[in-house]
């Protein structure tokens, strides 16, 4: 019964992929806005296929694990920040000690979860590690592998990468999707404008104290990013920071992207 079910699902998936490819070819020539919708639907359908088969009846023989880098230092900061790049041991955009610990713990978790797939020490035919070509992701992969193999690996494990412009597997998140771009621009303009208009005095205060010219919801991203990481790493903050950080407007800012990136708005781009 299980073999028949797997064969049926494989056949169904094969037919579906063919239809999606035809649909994408048609959409790209007639309506480029629908290209993303087909890709998103493919992901949902694949997940549905996986759920069709009872996991208790199958043996795991292969897995793919995709994870983000660990805690990092700020990408940049705001003009009046007392903590410039030299306040961080490795500078901006780098993995922190805490980020390495997070990845080590994740590696431990993966070892427990997939212990039947992996030998205690590294075997090149068992695992292939791929990272984007940035310092924090490469360092994250190394910390993760340290947790995955713990003390059983005497030699470095290869971490593969390619230049950014050639990375179509992990990094091409900026490929154009006209439908999504249009929806994001429309929604963000509407949400940002409402917050800015309702909190004019707040943003004037932020401009004065931070040095950000004409601060607005759209322009204070680097301020928020820097503050989050400085507070998390126990930096001593100027008094005005706490007035800003606990202001309700800042709370609105920290949640606004969750609204704008809501998967429902992304997956309904067929119209």
MODELLER restraints for C-alpha pairs under 7 A, 6 or more apart:
rsr = mdl.restraints
at = mdl.atoms
rsr.add(forms.Gaussian(group=physical.xy_distance, feature=features.Distance(at['CA:9:A'], at['CA:49:A']), mean=6.80, stdev=0.5))
rsr.add(forms.Gaussian(group=physical.xy_distance, feature=features.Distance(at['CA:20:A'], at['CA:38:A']), mean=6.60, stdev=0.5))
rsr.add(forms.Gaussian(group=physical.xy_distance, feature=features.Distance(at['CA:24:A'], at['CA:35:A']), mean=5.71, stdev=0.5))
rsr.add(forms.Gaussian(group=physical.xy_distance, feature=features.Distance(at['CA:24:A'], at['CA:38:A']), mean=6.74, stdev=0.5))
rsr.add(forms.Gaussian(group=physical.xy_distance, feature=features.Distance(at['CA:27:A'], at['CA:34:A']), mean=5.89, stdev=0.5))
rsr.add(forms.Gaussian(group=physical.xy_distance, feature=features.Distance(at['CA:27:A'], at['CA:35:A']), mean=6.03, stdev=0.5))
rsr.add(forms.Gaussian(group=physical.xy_distance, feature=features.Distance(at['CA:28:A'], at['CA:35:A']), mean=6.32, stdev=0.5))
rsr.add(forms.Gaussian(group=physical.xy_distance, feature=features.Distance(at['CA:32:A'], at['CA:178:A']), mean=6.98, stdev=0.5))
rsr.add(forms.Gaussian(group=physical.xy_distance, feature=features.Distance(at['CA:33:A'], at['CA:177:A']), mean=6.37, stdev=0.5))
rsr.add(forms.Gaussian(group=physical.xy_distance, feature=features.Distance(at['CA:33:A'], at['CA:178:A']), mean=5.22, stdev=0.5))
rsr.add(forms.Gaussian(group=physical.xy_distance, feature=features.Distance(at['CA:33:A'], at['CA:179:A']), mean=4.61, stdev=0.5))
rsr.add(forms.Gaussian(group=physical.xy_distance, feature=features.Distance(at['CA:34:A'], at['CA:269:A']), mean=6.83, stdev=0.5))
rsr.add(forms.Gaussian(group=physical.xy_distance, feature=features.Distance(at['CA:34:A'], at['CA:270:A']), mean=5.72, stdev=0.5))
rsr.add(forms.Gaussian(group=physical.xy_distance, feature=features.Distance(at['CA:36:A'], at['CA:177:A']), mean=6.20, stdev=0.5))
rsr.add(forms.Gaussian(group=physical.xy_distance, feature=features.Distance(at['CA:37:A'], at['CA:267:A']), mean=6.12, stdev=0.5))
rsr.add(forms.Gaussian(group=physical.xy_distance, feature=features.Distance(at['CA:37:A'], at['CA:269:A']), mean=6.05, stdev=0.5))
rsr.add(forms.Gaussian(group=physical.xy_distance, feature=features.Distance(at['CA:37:A'], at['CA:270:A']), mean=6.18, stdev=0.5))
rsr.add(forms.Gaussian(group=physical.xy_distance, feature=features.Distance(at['CA:40:A'], at['CA:267:A']), mean=6.55, stdev=0.5))
rsr.add(forms.Gaussian(group=physical.xy_distance, feature=features.Distance(at['CA:69:A'], at['CA:136:A']), mean=6.59, stdev=0.5))
rsr.add(forms.Gaussian(group=physical.xy_distance, feature=features.Distance(at['CA:69:A'], at['CA:137:A']), mean=5.21, stdev=0.5))
rsr.add(forms.Gaussian(group=physical.xy_distance, feature=features.Distance(at['CA:69:A'], at['CA:140:A']), mean=5.42, stdev=0.5))
rsr.add(forms.Gaussian(group=physical.xy_distance, feature=features.Distance(at['CA:70:A'], at['CA:95:A']), mean=6.50, stdev=0.5))
rsr.add(forms.Gaussian(group=physical.xy_distance, feature=features.Distance(at['CA:70:A'], at['CA:99:A']), mean=4.01, stdev=0.5))
rsr.add(forms.Gaussian(group=physical.xy_distance, feature=features.Distance(at['CA:70:A'], at['CA:100:A']), mean=6.29, stdev=0.5))
rsr.add(forms.Gaussian(group=physical.xy_distance, feature=features.Distance(at['CA:70:A'], at['CA:102:A']), mean=6.03, stdev=0.5))
rsr.add(forms.Gaussian(group=physical.xy_distance, feature=features.Distance(at['CA:70:A'], at['CA:103:A']), mean=6.00, stdev=0.5))
rsr.add(forms.Gaussian(group=physical.xy_distance, feature=features.Distance(at['CA:70:A'], at['CA:140:A']), mean=6.08, stdev=0.5))
rsr.add(forms.Gaussian(group=physical.xy_distance, feature=features.Distance(at['CA:71:A'], at['CA:95:A']), mean=6.05, stdev=0.5))
rsr.add(forms.Gaussian(group=physical.xy_distance, feature=features.Distance(at['CA:71:A'], at['CA:96:A']), mean=5.98, stdev=0.5))
rsr.add(forms.Gaussian(group=physical.xy_distance, feature=features.Distance(at['CA:71:A'], at['CA:98:A']), mean=6.29, stdev=0.5))
rsr.add(forms.Gaussian(group=physical.xy_distance, feature=features.Distance(at['CA:71:A'], at['CA:99:A']), mean=3.92, stdev=0.5))
rsr.add(forms.Gaussian(group=physical.xy_distance, feature=features.Distance(at['CA:72:A'], at['CA:93:A']), mean=6.17, stdev=0.5))
rsr.add(forms.Gaussian(group=physical.xy_distance, feature=features.Distance(at['CA:72:A'], at['CA:94:A']), mean=5.30, stdev=0.5))
rsr.add(forms.Gaussian(group=physical.xy_distance, feature=features.Distance(at['CA:72:A'], at['CA:95:A']), mean=4.33, stdev=0.5))
rsr.add(forms.Gaussian(group=physical.xy_distance, feature=features.Distance(at['CA:72:A'], at['CA:96:A']), mean=5.26, stdev=0.5))
rsr.add(forms.Gaussian(group=physical.xy_distance, feature=features.Distance(at['CA:72:A'], at['CA:99:A']), mean=6.29, stdev=0.5))
rsr.add(forms.Gaussian(group=physical.xy_distance, feature=features.Distance(at['CA:73:A'], at['CA:92:A']), mean=5.36, stdev=0.5))
rsr.add(forms.Gaussian(group=physical.xy_distance, feature=features.Distance(at['CA:73:A'], at['CA:93:A']), mean=5.25, stdev=0.5))
rsr.add(forms.Gaussian(group=physical.xy_distance, feature=features.Distance(at['CA:73:A'], at['CA:94:A']), mean=5.42, stdev=0.5))
rsr.add(forms.Gaussian(group=physical.xy_distance, feature=features.Distance(at['CA:73:A'], at['CA:95:A']), mean=6.42, stdev=0.5))
rsr.add(forms.Gaussian(group=physical.xy_distance, feature=features.Distance(at['CA:73:A'], at['CA:96:A']), mean=6.40, stdev=0.5))
rsr.add(forms.Gaussian(group=physical.xy_distance, feature=features.Distance(at['CA:73:A'], at['CA:229:A']), mean=6.56, stdev=0.5))
rsr.add(forms.Gaussian(group=physical.xy_distance, feature=features.Distance(at['CA:74:A'], at['CA:92:A']), mean=5.41, stdev=0.5))
rsr.add(forms.Gaussian(group=physical.xy_distance, feature=features.Distance(at['CA:74:A'], at['CA:93:A']), mean=5.72, stdev=0.5))
rsr.add(forms.Gaussian(group=physical.xy_distance, feature=features.Distance(at['CA:74:A'], at['CA:225:A']), mean=6.20, stdev=0.5))
rsr.add(forms.Gaussian(group=physical.xy_distance, feature=features.Distance(at['CA:74:A'], at['CA:226:A']), mean=5.17, stdev=0.5))
rsr.add(forms.Gaussian(group=physical.xy_distance, feature=features.Distance(at['CA:74:A'], at['CA:229:A']), mean=6.52, stdev=0.5))
rsr.add(forms.Gaussian(group=physical.xy_distance, feature=features.Distance(at['CA:75:A'], at['CA:92:A']), mean=5.38, stdev=0.5))
rsr.add(forms.Gaussian(group=physical.xy_distance, feature=features.Distance(at['CA:75:A'], at['CA:93:A']), mean=4.76, stdev=0.5))
rsr.add(forms.Gaussian(group=physical.xy_distance, feature=features.Distance(at['CA:76:A'], at['CA:92:A']), mean=6.38, stdev=0.5))
rsr.add(forms.Gaussian(group=physical.xy_distance, feature=features.Distance(at['CA:76:A'], at['CA:222:A']), mean=6.25, stdev=0.5))
rsr.add(forms.Gaussian(group=physical.xy_distance, feature=features.Distance(at['CA:76:A'], at['CA:226:A']), mean=6.91, stdev=0.5))
rsr.add(forms.Gaussian(group=physical.xy_distance, feature=features.Distance(at['CA:77:A'], at['CA:222:A']), mean=5.53, stdev=0.5))
rsr.add(forms.Gaussian(group=physical.xy_distance, feature=features.Distance(at['CA:77:A'], at['CA:223:A']), mean=6.01, stdev=0.5))
rsr.add(forms.Gaussian(group=physical.xy_distance, feature=features.Distance(at['CA:77:A'], at['CA:226:A']), mean=5.45, stdev=0.5))
rsr.add(forms.Gaussian(group=physical.xy_distance, feature=features.Distance(at['CA:78:A'], at['CA:210:A']), mean=6.36, stdev=0.5))
rsr.add(forms.Gaussian(group=physical.xy_distance, feature=features.Distance(at['CA:78:A'], at['CA:212:A']), mean=6.70, stdev=0.5))
rsr.add(forms.Gaussian(group=physical.xy_distance, feature=features.Distance(at['CA:78:A'], at['CA:222:A']), mean=6.39, stdev=0.5))
rsr.add(forms.Gaussian(group=physical.xy_distance, feature=features.Distance(at['CA:78:A'], at['CA:223:A']), mean=5.44, stdev=0.5))
rsr.add(forms.Gaussian(group=physical.xy_distance, feature=features.Distance(at['CA:79:A'], at['CA:210:A']), mean=6.29, stdev=0.5))
rsr.add(forms.Gaussian(group=physical.xy_distance, feature=features.Distance(at['CA:79:A'], at['CA:211:A']), mean=5.23, stdev=0.5))
rsr.add(forms.Gaussian(group=physical.xy_distance, feature=features.Distance(at['CA:79:A'], at['CA:212:A']), mean=6.50, stdev=0.5))
rsr.add(forms.Gaussian(group=physical.xy_distance, feature=features.Distance(at['CA:80:A'], at['CA:210:A']), mean=5.09, stdev=0.5))
rsr.add(forms.Gaussian(group=physical.xy_distance, feature=features.Distance(at['CA:80:A'], at['CA:211:A']), mean=5.47, stdev=0.5))
rsr.add(forms.Gaussian(group=physical.xy_distance, feature=features.Distance(at['CA:81:A'], at['CA:210:A']), mean=6.97, stdev=0.5))
rsr.add(forms.Gaussian(group=physical.xy_distance, feature=features.Distance(at['CA:85:A'], at['CA:91:A']), mean=5.17, stdev=0.5))
rsr.add(forms.Gaussian(group=physical.xy_distance, feature=features.Distance(at['CA:85:A'], at['CA:92:A']), mean=5.88, stdev=0.5))
rsr.add(forms.Gaussian(group=physical.xy_distance, feature=features.Distance(at['CA:93:A'], at['CA:136:A']), mean=6.92, stdev=0.5))
rsr.add(forms.Gaussian(group=physical.xy_distance, feature=features.Distance(at['CA:94:A'], at['CA:135:A']), mean=6.39, stdev=0.5))
rsr.add(forms.Gaussian(group=physical.xy_distance, feature=features.Distance(at['CA:94:A'], at['CA:136:A']), mean=4.91, stdev=0.5))
rsr.add(forms.Gaussian(group=physical.xy_distance, feature=features.Distance(at['CA:95:A'], at['CA:136:A']), mean=4.65, stdev=0.5))
rsr.add(forms.Gaussian(group=physical.xy_distance, feature=features.Distance(at['CA:95:A'], at['CA:139:A']), mean=6.78, stdev=0.5))
rsr.add(forms.Gaussian(group=physical.xy_distance, feature=features.Distance(at['CA:100:A'], at['CA:140:A']), mean=6.13, stdev=0.5))
rsr.add(forms.Gaussian(group=physical.xy_distance, feature=features.Distance(at['CA:100:A'], at['CA:143:A']), mean=5.44, stdev=0.5))
rsr.add(forms.Gaussian(group=physical.xy_distance, feature=features.Distance(at['CA:103:A'], at['CA:140:A']), mean=6.05, stdev=0.5))
rsr.add(forms.Gaussian(group=physical.xy_distance, feature=features.Distance(at['CA:103:A'], at['CA:143:A']), mean=5.56, stdev=0.5))
rsr.add(forms.Gaussian(group=physical.xy_distance, feature=features.Distance(at['CA:103:A'], at['CA:144:A']), mean=4.58, stdev=0.5))
rsr.add(forms.Gaussian(group=physical.xy_distance, feature=features.Distance(at['CA:104:A'], at['CA:143:A']), mean=5.19, stdev=0.5))
rsr.add(forms.Gaussian(group=physical.xy_distance, feature=features.Distance(at['CA:104:A'], at['CA:144:A']), mean=4.67, stdev=0.5))
rsr.add(forms.Gaussian(group=physical.xy_distance, feature=features.Distance(at['CA:104:A'], at['CA:146:A']), mean=6.22, stdev=0.5))
rsr.add(forms.Gaussian(group=physical.xy_distance, feature=features.Distance(at['CA:104:A'], at['CA:147:A']), mean=4.30, stdev=0.5))
rsr.add(forms.Gaussian(group=physical.xy_distance, feature=features.Distance(at['CA:105:A'], at['CA:147:A']), mean=6.21, stdev=0.5))
rsr.add(forms.Gaussian(group=physical.xy_distance, feature=features.Distance(at['CA:106:A'], at['CA:144:A']), mean=6.35, stdev=0.5))
rsr.add(forms.Gaussian(group=physical.xy_distance, feature=features.Distance(at['CA:107:A'], at['CA:144:A']), mean=4.57, stdev=0.5))
rsr.add(forms.Gaussian(group=physical.xy_distance, feature=features.Distance(at['CA:107:A'], at['CA:145:A']), mean=6.03, stdev=0.5))
rsr.add(forms.Gaussian(group=physical.xy_distance, feature=features.Distance(at['CA:107:A'], at['CA:147:A']), mean=4.23, stdev=0.5))
rsr.add(forms.Gaussian(group=physical.xy_distance, feature=features.Distance(at['CA:107:A'], at['CA:148:A']), mean=4.12, stdev=0.5))
rsr.add(forms.Gaussian(group=physical.xy_distance, feature=features.Distance(at['CA:108:A'], at['CA:147:A']), mean=4.83, stdev=0.5))
rsr.add(forms.Gaussian(group=physical.xy_distance, feature=features.Distance(at['CA:108:A'], at['CA:148:A']), mean=5.18, stdev=0.5))
rsr.add(forms.Gaussian(group=physical.xy_distance, feature=features.Distance(at['CA:110:A'], at['CA:148:A']), mean=6.47, stdev=0.5))
rsr.add(forms.Gaussian(group=physical.xy_distance, feature=features.Distance(at['CA:111:A'], at['CA:148:A']), mean=5.18, stdev=0.5))
rsr.add(forms.Gaussian(group=physical.xy_distance, feature=features.Distance(at['CA:118:A'], at['CA:126:A']), mean=6.61, stdev=0.5))
rsr.add(forms.Gaussian(group=physical.xy_distance, feature=features.Distance(at['CA:120:A'], at['CA:149:A']), mean=6.25, stdev=0.5))
rsr.add(forms.Gaussian(group=physical.xy_distance, feature=features.Distance(at['CA:120:A'], at['CA:152:A']), mean=6.15, stdev=0.5))
rsr.add(forms.Gaussian(group=physical.xy_distance, feature=features.Distance(at['CA:121:A'], at['CA:149:A']), mean=6.19, stdev=0.5))
rsr.add(forms.Gaussian(group=physical.xy_distance, feature=features.Distance(at['CA:121:A'], at['CA:152:A']), mean=5.35, stdev=0.5))
rsr.add(forms.Gaussian(group=physical.xy_distance, feature=features.Distance(at['CA:121:A'], at['CA:153:A']), mean=5.25, stdev=0.5))
rsr.add(forms.Gaussian(group=physical.xy_distance, feature=features.Distance(at['CA:122:A'], at['CA:153:A']), mean=6.50, stdev=0.5))
rsr.add(forms.Gaussian(group=physical.xy_distance, feature=features.Distance(at['CA:129:A'], at['CA:159:A']), mean=5.19, stdev=0.5))
rsr.add(forms.Gaussian(group=physical.xy_distance, feature=features.Distance(at['CA:129:A'], at['CA:160:A']), mean=6.01, stdev=0.5))
rsr.add(forms.Gaussian(group=physical.xy_distance, feature=features.Distance(at['CA:130:A'], at['CA:159:A']), mean=5.80, stdev=0.5))
rsr.add(forms.Gaussian(group=physical.xy_distance, feature=features.Distance(at['CA:130:A'], at['CA:160:A']), mean=4.72, stdev=0.5))
rsr.add(forms.Gaussian(group=physical.xy_distance, feature=features.Distance(at['CA:130:A'], at['CA:161:A']), mean=5.75, stdev=0.5))
rsr.add(forms.Gaussian(group=physical.xy_distance, feature=features.Distance(at['CA:131:A'], at['CA:137:A']), mean=6.25, stdev=0.5))
rsr.add(forms.Gaussian(group=physical.xy_distance, feature=features.Distance(at['CA:131:A'], at['CA:138:A']), mean=5.97, stdev=0.5))
rsr.add(forms.Gaussian(group=physical.xy_distance, feature=features.Distance(at['CA:131:A'], at['CA:159:A']), mean=6.75, stdev=0.5))
rsr.add(forms.Gaussian(group=physical.xy_distance, feature=features.Distance(at['CA:131:A'], at['CA:160:A']), mean=6.17, stdev=0.5))
rsr.add(forms.Gaussian(group=physical.xy_distance, feature=features.Distance(at['CA:131:A'], at['CA:161:A']), mean=5.29, stdev=0.5))
rsr.add(forms.Gaussian(group=physical.xy_distance, feature=features.Distance(at['CA:132:A'], at['CA:161:A']), mean=5.79, stdev=0.5))
rsr.add(forms.Gaussian(group=physical.xy_distance, feature=features.Distance(at['CA:132:A'], at['CA:170:A']), mean=6.46, stdev=0.5))
rsr.add(forms.Gaussian(group=physical.xy_distance, feature=features.Distance(at['CA:132:A'], at['CA:171:A']), mean=6.64, stdev=0.5))
rsr.add(forms.Gaussian(group=physical.xy_distance, feature=features.Distance(at['CA:133:A'], at['CA:161:A']), mean=5.72, stdev=0.5))
rsr.add(forms.Gaussian(group=physical.xy_distance, feature=features.Distance(at['CA:133:A'], at['CA:162:A']), mean=6.26, stdev=0.5))
rsr.add(forms.Gaussian(group=physical.xy_distance, feature=features.Distance(at['CA:133:A'], at['CA:163:A']), mean=6.13, stdev=0.5))
rsr.add(forms.Gaussian(group=physical.xy_distance, feature=features.Distance(at['CA:133:A'], at['CA:164:A']), mean=6.31, stdev=0.5))
rsr.add(forms.Gaussian(group=physical.xy_distance, feature=features.Distance(at['CA:179:A'], at['CA:269:A']), mean=6.09, stdev=0.5))
rsr.add(forms.Gaussian(group=physical.xy_distance, feature=features.Distance(at['CA:180:A'], at['CA:266:A']), mean=6.26, stdev=0.5))
rsr.add(forms.Gaussian(group=physical.xy_distance, feature=features.Distance(at['CA:184:A'], at['CA:260:A']), mean=6.52, stdev=0.5))
rsr.add(forms.Gaussian(group=physical.xy_distance, feature=features.Distance(at['CA:187:A'], at['CA:260:A']), mean=6.65, stdev=0.5))
rsr.add(forms.Gaussian(group=physical.xy_distance, feature=features.Distance(at['CA:188:A'], at['CA:260:A']), mean=6.62, stdev=0.5))
rsr.add(forms.Gaussian(group=physical.xy_distance, feature=features.Distance(at['CA:192:A'], at['CA:217:A']), mean=5.86, stdev=0.5))
rsr.add(forms.Gaussian(group=physical.xy_distance, feature=features.Distance(at['CA:192:A'], at['CA:218:A']), mean=6.74, stdev=0.5))
rsr.add(forms.Gaussian(group=physical.xy_distance, feature=features.Distance(at['CA:196:A'], at['CA:216:A']), mean=6.10, stdev=0.5))
rsr.add(forms.Gaussian(group=physical.xy_distance, feature=features.Distance(at['CA:196:A'], at['CA:217:A']), mean=6.32, stdev=0.5))
rsr.add(forms.Gaussian(group=physical.xy_distance, feature=features.Distance(at['CA:203:A'], at['CA:215:A']), mean=5.47, stdev=0.5))
rsr.add(forms.Gaussian(group=physical.xy_distance, feature=features.Distance(at['CA:203:A'], at['CA:216:A']), mean=5.99, stdev=0.5))
rsr.add(forms.Gaussian(group=physical.xy_distance, feature=features.Distance(at['CA:204:A'], at['CA:215:A']), mean=6.90, stdev=0.5))
rsr.add(forms.Gaussian(group=physical.xy_distance, feature=features.Distance(at['CA:206:A'], at['CA:215:A']), mean=6.52, stdev=0.5))
rsr.add(forms.Gaussian(group=physical.xy_distance, feature=features.Distance(at['CA:207:A'], at['CA:213:A']), mean=5.68, stdev=0.5))
rsr.add(forms.Gaussian(group=physical.xy_distance, feature=features.Distance(at['CA:207:A'], at['CA:214:A']), mean=6.12, stdev=0.5))
rsr.add(forms.Gaussian(group=physical.xy_distance, feature=features.Distance(at['CA:207:A'], at['CA:215:A']), mean=5.23, stdev=0.5))
rsr.add(forms.Gaussian(group=physical.xy_distance, feature=features.Distance(at['CA:217:A'], at['CA:253:A']), mean=6.53, stdev=0.5))
rsr.add(forms.Gaussian(group=physical.xy_distance, feature=features.Distance(at['CA:244:A'], at['CA:250:A']), mean=6.87, stdev=0.5))
